[in-house]
């Protein structure tokens, strides 16, 4: 709800800006912060609400954003032509305020205590309170902790421990998380730039403004269908155990579409590109957070999303300016699409190879763990034998005393014989 309020405030404030720096603050900082506060909690809540059909839930939830993308491109053009840019910001700010209503409809995360307490006698209230506190801690949400306990814990911890409570930096030792992070940081260098430059590219080859804007609507319509469909496929028993491979394929498929885009020199060709791009874009977005939760688990997902988002923001910000620089340097849009395609194909290939390695290592570790659980006696006997051997090699026991005395006597006799 607070994120929706920031979004609306930022867009309405932008209508009264008189410089580009003020627009950066209102649209870039305030509205951007509000959108972040909308997206991150929504993704985390989906992970808490669903387990068995989580890929489908993610796909359906993510299908909402292309609805806005589908209508936003022609709506922006219409608002700009009729109300100017100031009026457009005011209307868009009013639309974004509806995020507050959506936030109010979320069911709170955490155990329901009201109905339980009525069924518990007075002497069991202390035990119930302790149980509820433990359950809230397992939900890995510091907000759910009682304020008194939270204050006491923060008083006992130093600064590093407080930070680690909200951002689990031990994830940087997690093999799967590091693979996901490197692949996604590379992917986002070419993920959003084609969407930004698709309509300008269409205008560059002589297509009118409304037809160029309609390409984004085509992309979004396909995206709406692709996201829930991808969620259904990813939730199947054949794909979900190896969902990382499916995610890698979708990224490489996305890059292949960009590599073929320069071949589209007519409006029909761009429509075909928009259809395949919308399909590939929807596949990636539907599995973007599901694959992360598959790697780190629900308990550490909150910290993982925060750390990944911080790292990805750098390449998200760099991608479009790099694409714009290529367009200005060569005077042609095709080099921007080629750059994005190459980057995404490399990211998909990297993720496929490294996830294959990760699956092999996980299978090996699981096999070793099961072997130890099935035969703990042999493992204990082996460890005891190794410890005994170490003791025998480092320290002589009492049974070796006669042998040592005999060896010393033989040495003395040998020395006496040599002296004679």
C-alpha positions as CSV (number, residue, x, y, z in Angstrom):
1,X,0.0,0.0,0.0
2,X,2.8,2.4,0.8
3,X,4.4,1.5,-2.5
4,X,1.3,2.4,-4.4
5,X,1.1,5.7,-2.5
6,X,4.7,6.5,-3.5
7,X,4.0,5.6,-7.2
8,X,1.0,7.9,-7.3
9,X,2.8,10.7,-5.5
10,X,5.8,10.5,-7.8
11,X,3.8,10.6,-11.0
12,X,1.6,13.5,-9.8
13,X,4.6,15.5,-8.6
14,X,6.2,14.9,-12.0
15,X,3.4,16.9,-13.6
16,X,4.7,20.1,-11.9
17,X,8.4,19.6,-12.6
18,X,10.3,22.3,-14.5
19,X,13.6,20.6,-15.1
20,X,15.0,17.2,-16.0
21,X,16.6,16.8,-12.6
22,X,13.2,17.2,-10.9
23,X,11.8,14.5,-13.3
24,X,14.7,12.2,-12.3
25,X,13.8,12.6,-8.6
26,X,10.0,12.3,-9.0
27,X,9.7,9.6,-11.7
28,X,13.0,7.8,-11.3
29,X,13.5,7.8,-7.5
30,X,10.1,8.2,-5.9
31,X,8.0,6.2,-8.4
32,X,10.8,3.7,-8.8
33,X,11.0,3.1,-5.1
34,X,7.2,2.7,-5.0
35,X,7.3,0.1,-7.8
36,X,10.0,-1.8,-5.9
37,X,7.9,-1.8,-2.8
38,X,5.0,-3.2,-4.8
39,X,6.9,-5.9,-6.7
40,X,9.1,-7.4,-4.0
41,X,6.5,-8.0,-1.3
42,X,4.1,-9.4,-3.9
43,X,6.6,-12.0,-5.1
44,X,7.5,-13.0,-1.5
45,X,3.8,-13.4,-0.6
46,X,3.2,-15.7,-3.5
47,X,6.1,-17.9,-2.3
48,X,4.5,-18.0,1.1
49,X,1.0,-18.7,0.0
50,X,1.7,-21.5,-2.5
51,X,4.0,-24.6,-2.6
52,X,2.6,-27.4,-4.7
53,X,1.4,-25.2,-7.6
54,X,3.8,-22.3,-7.1
55,X,5.0,-22.1,-10.7
56,X,1.4,-21.7,-11.9
57,X,0.7,-19.1,-9.2
58,X,3.8,-17.1,-10.3
59,X,2.8,-17.3,-13.9
60,X,-0.7,-16.1,-13.3
61,X,0.5,-13.3,-11.0
62,X,3.1,-12.1,-13.5
63,X,0.5,-12.0,-16.2
64,X,-0.8,-8.8,-14.7
65,X,2.1,-6.6,-15.8
66,X,1.8,-7.2,-19.6
67,X,-1.9,-6.1,-19.3
68,X,-0.6,-2.7,-18.4
69,X,2.1,-2.9,-21.1
70,X,-0.5,-3.8,-23.6
71,X,-2.6,-0.7,-22.9
72,X,0.1,1.7,-21.8
73,X,1.8,2.3,-25.2
74,X,-1.3,3.5,-27.1
75,X,-2.7,5.1,-23.9
76,X,0.5,7.2,-23.5
77,X,0.2,8.3,-27.1
78,X,-3.5,9.2,-26.7
79,X,-3.0,11.1,-23.4
80,X,0.0,13.0,-24.8
81,X,-1.9,14.1,-27.9
82,X,-5.0,15.2,-25.9
83,X,-3.7,16.4,-22.5
84,X,0.1,17.0,-23.0
85,X,2.8,15.5,-20.9
86,X,1.7,17.2,-17.6
87,X,-1.9,16.0,-17.9
88,X,-0.5,12.5,-18.8
89,X,1.5,12.3,-15.6
90,X,-1.6,13.4,-13.5
91,X,-3.8,10.6,-15.0
92,X,-1.1,8.0,-14.8
93,X,-0.5,8.9,-11.1
94,X,-4.2,8.5,-10.4
95,X,-4.1,5.0,-12.1
96,X,-1.1,4.0,-10.0
97,X,-2.9,4.9,-6.8
98,X,-5.0,1.8,-7.3
99,X,-2.0,-0.2,-6.1
100,X,-3.0,0.8,-2.6
101,X,-6.4,-1.0,-3.1
102,X,-4.5,-4.1,-4.4
103,X,-2.2,-4.0,-1.4
104,X,-5.2,-3.8,1.0
105,X,-6.6,-7.1,-0.5
106,X,-3.5,-9.1,0.4
107,X,-4.0,-11.6,3.2
108,X,-1.4,-11.0,5.9
109,X,1.4,-13.6,6.2
110,X,1.7,-15.3,9.6
111,X,-0.3,-17.6,11.9
112,X,-3.8,-16.6,12.8
113,X,-3.9,-16.4,16.5
114,X,-7.4,-15.0,17.3
115,X,-9.4,-18.2,16.6
116,X,-6.8,-20.4,18.4
117,X,-6.6,-18.4,21.6
118,X,-10.4,-18.8,22.2
119,X,-9.9,-22.6,22.3
120,X,-7.0,-22.6,24.8
121,X,-7.4,-22.5,28.5
122,X,-5.8,-19.7,30.6
123,X,-2.9,-21.9,31.7
124,X,-1.9,-22.7,28.1
125,X,-1.6,-19.0,27.0
126,X,2.1,-18.8,27.7
127,X,2.9,-21.9,25.7
128,X,0.7,-20.7,22.9
129,X,2.4,-17.3,22.8
130,X,5.8,-19.0,22.6
131,X,4.6,-21.3,19.8
132,X,3.2,-18.4,17.8
133,X,6.5,-16.5,18.2
134,X,8.4,-19.5,16.9
135,X,6.1,-19.9,13.9
136,X,6.5,-16.3,13.1
137,X,10.3,-16.6,13.2
138,X,10.1,-19.5,10.8
139,X,8.3,-17.3,8.3
140,X,11.6,-15.4,8.1
141,X,9.8,-12.0,8.4
142,X,11.3,-9.7,11.0
143,X,8.0,-7.6,10.9
144,X,6.1,-10.5,12.4
145,X,8.2,-10.6,15.6
146,X,6.8,-8.9,18.7
147,X,8.3,-5.5,19.1
148,X,9.6,-6.2,22.6
149,X,11.5,-9.4,21.6
150,X,12.8,-7.7,18.4
151,X,14.2,-4.8,20.4
152,X,15.9,-7.1,22.9
153,X,17.5,-9.1,20.1
154,X,18.7,-6.0,18.3
155,X,20.3,-4.7,21.5
156,X,22.3,-7.9,21.8
157,X,23.6,-8.1,18.3
158,X,26.2,-5.9,16.7
159,X,25.8,-4.0,13.4
160,X,26.8,-6.9,11.1
161,X,24.4,-9.3,12.7
162,X,21.6,-6.8,12.3
163,X,22.2,-6.4,8.6
164,X,22.5,-10.1,8.2
165,X,19.1,-10.5,9.8
166,X,17.5,-8.8,6.8
167,X,20.0,-9.7,4.1
168,X,21.5,-13.2,4.4
169,X,25.0,-12.7,3.0
170,X,25.8,-16.3,3.6
171,X,24.0,-16.9,0.3
172,X,27.2,-15.8,-1.5
173,X,28.5,-19.2,-0.4
174,X,25.6,-21.0,-2.0
175,X,26.6,-22.6,-5.3
176,X,23.2,-22.4,-7.0
177,X,22.6,-18.8,-5.9
178,X,25.9,-17.6,-7.3
179,X,25.2,-19.4,-10.7
180,X,21.7,-17.7,-10.8
181,X,23.1,-14.3,-9.9
182,X,25.9,-14.3,-12.5
183,X,23.6,-15.5,-15.2
184,X,20.9,-13.0,-14.5
185,X,23.3,-10.0,-14.1
186,X,24.6,-10.9,-17.6
187,X,21.1,-11.4,-19.0
188,X,19.7,-8.0,-17.9
189,X,22.3,-6.2,-20.0
190,X,20.1,-7.1,-23.0
191,X,16.7,-7.8,-21.5
192,X,14.8,-4.5,-21.5
193,X,16.6,-2.5,-24.2
194,X,14.7,-4.2,-27.1
195,X,11.3,-3.2,-25.5
196,X,12.5,0.4,-25.2
197,X,13.8,0.7,-28.7
198,X,11.2,-1.4,-30.6
199,X,8.8,1.5,-31.3
200,X,11.6,3.9,-32.3
201,X,13.1,1.3,-34.6
202,X,9.7,0.9,-36.3
203,X,9.5,4.7,-36.8
204,X,13.0,4.6,-38.1
205,X,12.1,2.3,-41.0
206,X,9.1,4.5,-41.9
207,X,6.1,3.1,-39.8
208,X,3.7,5.6,-38.4
209,X,3.5,6.3,-34.6
210,X,0.3,4.5,-33.7
211,X,1.3,1.4,-35.7
212,X,4.7,1.4,-34.0
213,X,3.1,1.7,-30.6
214,X,0.7,-1.2,-31.5
215,X,3.8,-3.5,-31.8
216,X,4.2,-3.2,-28.0
217,X,0.5,-4.1,-27.6
218,X,1.0,-7.2,-29.7
219,X,4.0,-8.2,-27.6
220,X,2.0,-7.7,-24.4
221,X,-1.0,-9.7,-25.6
222,X,1.3,-12.7,-26.4
223,X,3.1,-12.1,-23.1
224,X,-0.3,-12.3,-21.2
225,X,-0.9,-15.8,-22.6
226,X,2.7,-17.0,-22.4
227,X,3.2,-16.4,-18.6
228,X,0.4,-18.6,-17.2
229,X,1.1,-21.2,-19.9
230,X,4.7,-21.3,-19.0
231,X,3.7,-21.7,-15.3
232,X,1.5,-24.7,-16.2
233,X,4.4,-26.3,-18.1
234,X,6.9,-25.5,-15.4
235,X,4.7,-27.1,-12.8
236,X,4.5,-30.4,-14.7
237,X,6.3,-33.5,-13.3
238,X,8.6,-33.6,-16.3
239,X,9.8,-30.0,-16.1
240,X,9.7,-28.9,-12.5
241,X,12.5,-31.2,-11.2
242,X,14.8,-29.6,-13.9
243,X,13.2,-26.2,-14.2
244,X,16.6,-24.5,-14.4
245,X,17.1,-26.0,-17.8
246,X,13.8,-24.7,-19.0
247,X,14.7,-21.2,-17.7
248,X,18.1,-21.4,-19.5
249,X,16.4,-22.3,-22.7
250,X,13.9,-19.4,-22.5
251,X,16.8,-16.9,-22.1
252,X,18.6,-18.3,-25.1
253,X,15.4,-18.3,-27.1
254,X,14.9,-14.7,-26.2
255,X,18.4,-13.8,-27.4
256,X,17.8,-15.7,-30.7
257,X,14.7,-13.5,-31.4
258,X,16.8,-10.4,-31.0
259,X,19.5,-11.7,-33.3
260,X,16.9,-12.3,-36.0
261,X,15.2,-8.9,-35.5
262,X,17.4,-7.0,-38.0
263,X,16.1,-9.3,-40.8
264,X,12.6,-7.8,-40.3
265,X,12.6,-4.8,-42.6
266,X,8.8,-4.4,-42.9
267,X,5.9,-4.0,-40.6
268,X,4.8,-7.6,-41.1
269,X,8.3,-8.8,-40.1
270,X,8.2,-6.6,-36.9
271,X,4.8,-8.1,-36.1
272,X,6.3,-11.6,-36.3
273,X,9.2,-10.5,-34.2
274,X,6.9,-9.0,-31.6
275,X,5.0,-12.3,-31.3
276,X,8.0,-14.4,-30.7
277,X,9.6,-11.8,-28.5
278,X,6.4,-11.7,-26.4
279,X,6.5,-15.4,-26.1
280,X,10.2,-15.5,-25.0
281,X,9.8,-12.5,-22.7
282,X,6.8,-14.1,-21.0
283,X,8.6,-17.4,-20.5
284,X,11.6,-15.7,-18.8
285,X,9.4,-13.5,-16.5
286,X,7.2,-16.4,-15.5
287,X,10.1,-18.4,-14.2
288,X,12.4,-15.5,-13.0
289,X,11.5,-15.8,-9.3
290,X,10.4,-19.4,-9.3
291,X,13.8,-20.6,-10.3
292,X,15.4,-18.6,-7.5
293,X,13.1,-20.1,-4.9
294,X,13.8,-23.6,-6.3
295,X,17.5,-23.0,-5.6
296,X,17.5,-21.3,-2.2
297,X,14.2,-22.5,-0.7
298,X,11.4,-20.5,0.8
299,X,13.1,-19.7,4.1
300,X,16.0,-17.8,2.4
301,X,14.0,-16.5,-0.5
302,X,13.3,-13.0,1.0
303,X,17.0,-12.3,1.4
304,X,17.8,-13.8,-2.0
305,X,15.4,-11.6,-3.8
306,X,16.8,-8.5,-2.1
307,X,20.4,-9.4,-3.0
308,X,19.6,-10.4,-6.5
309,X,17.7,-7.2,-7.1
310,X,20.5,-5.0,-5.8
311,X,23.0,-6.7,-8.2
312,X,20.6,-6.7,-11.2
313,X,19.8,-3.0,-10.9
314,X,23.3,-2.1,-12.2
315,X,23.0,-4.0,-15.5
316,X,19.3,-2.9,-15.9
317,X,20.5,0.7,-15.7
318,X,23.4,0.1,-18.1
319,X,21.6,-1.9,-20.8
320,X,19.5,0.8,-22.4
321,X,22.3,3.5,-22.4
322,X,24.7,1.0,-24.0
323,X,22.1,0.3,-26.7
324,X,21.5,4.0,-27.2
325,X,25.2,4.6,-27.6
326,X,25.5,1.9,-30.3
327,X,22.6,3.5,-32.2
328,X,24.1,6.9,-32.0
329,X,27.6,5.6,-33.0
330,X,26.5,3.5,-36.0
331,X,23.3,5.2,-36.9
332,X,21.5,1.9,-37.1
333,X,19.3,0.0,-34.7
334,X,20.4,-3.5,-35.8
335,X,23.7,-3.3,-33.7
336,X,21.7,-2.7,-30.6
337,X,19.5,-5.8,-31.2
338,X,22.6,-7.9,-32.1
339,X,24.3,-6.8,-28.8
340,X,21.2,-7.8,-26.8
341,X,20.9,-11.1,-28.6
342,X,24.5,-12.1,-28.1
343,X,24.4,-11.2,-24.4
344,X,21.3,-13.2,-23.8
345,X,22.4,-16.3,-25.7
346,X,25.7,-16.2,-23.7
347,X,23.7,-15.9,-20.4
348,X,21.4,-18.8,-21.4
349,X,24.3,-21.0,-22.4
350,X,26.2,-20.1,-19.2
351,X,23.2,-21.0,-17.0
352,X,22.5,-24.3,-18.9
353,X,26.1,-25.5,-18.4
354,X,26.5,-24.4,-14.8
355,X,23.1,-25.7,-13.8
356,X,24.1,-29.1,-15.3
357,X,27.2,-29.0,-13.1
358,X,25.1,-28.0,-10.1
359,X,22.6,-30.8,-10.6
360,X,25.4,-33.3,-10.9
361,X,27.0,-32.0,-7.6
362,X,23.6,-32.0,-5.8
363,X,23.0,-35.6,-6.9
364,X,26.5,-36.6,-5.8
365,X,26.0,-34.9,-2.4
366,X,22.6,-36.5,-1.9
367,X,24.0,-40.0,-2.8
368,X,26.8,-39.6,-0.2
369,X,24.3,-38.4,2.4
370,X,22.0,-41.4,1.9
371,X,24.9,-43.7,2.1
372,X,25.9,-42.4,5.5
373,X,22.3,-42.5,6.7
374,X,21.8,-46.1,5.5
375,X,25.1,-47.5,7.1
376,X,26.0,-45.3,10.1
377,X,27.8,-48.2,11.9
378,X,30.3,-48.7,9.1
379,X,31.0,-45.0,9.0
380,X,31.5,-44.9,12.8
381,X,33.7,-48.0,12.7
382,X,35.8,-46.5,9.9
383,X,36.3,-43.3,11.9
384,X,37.2,-45.2,15.0
385,X,39.8,-47.2,13.1
386,X,41.3,-44.1,11.6
387,X,41.5,-42.5,15.1
388,X,43.1,-45.6,16.6
389,X,45.7,-45.8,13.8
390,X,46.6,-42.1,14.4
391,X,47.1,-42.8,18.1
392,X,49.2,-45.8,17.4
393,X,51.5,-43.9,15.0
394,X,51.9,-41.0,17.3
395,X,52.2,-42.7,20.7
396,X,53.5,-46.1,21.7
397,X,51.3,-48.2,24.0
398,X,52.5,-50.3,27.0
399,X,52.6,-53.4,24.9
400,X,55.5,-52.1,22.9
401,X,57.7,-51.5,26.0
402,X,59.5,-55.0,25.8
403,X,60.2,-54.6,22.1
404,X,61.6,-51.2,22.6
405,X,63.9,-52.4,25.4
406,X,65.1,-55.3,23.3
407,X,65.9,-52.9,20.4
408,X,67.9,-50.6,22.8
409,X,69.9,-53.7,24.1
410,X,70.8,-54.7,20.5
411,X,72.0,-51.2,19.8
412,X,74.3,-51.2,22.9
413,X,75.8,-54.6,21.9
414,X,76.4,-53.4,18.4
415,X,78.1,-50.3,19.7
416,X,80.3,-52.3,22.1
417,X,81.4,-54.7,19.3
418,X,82.4,-51.8,17.1
419,X,84.5,-50.2,19.9
420,X,86.5,-53.5,20.3
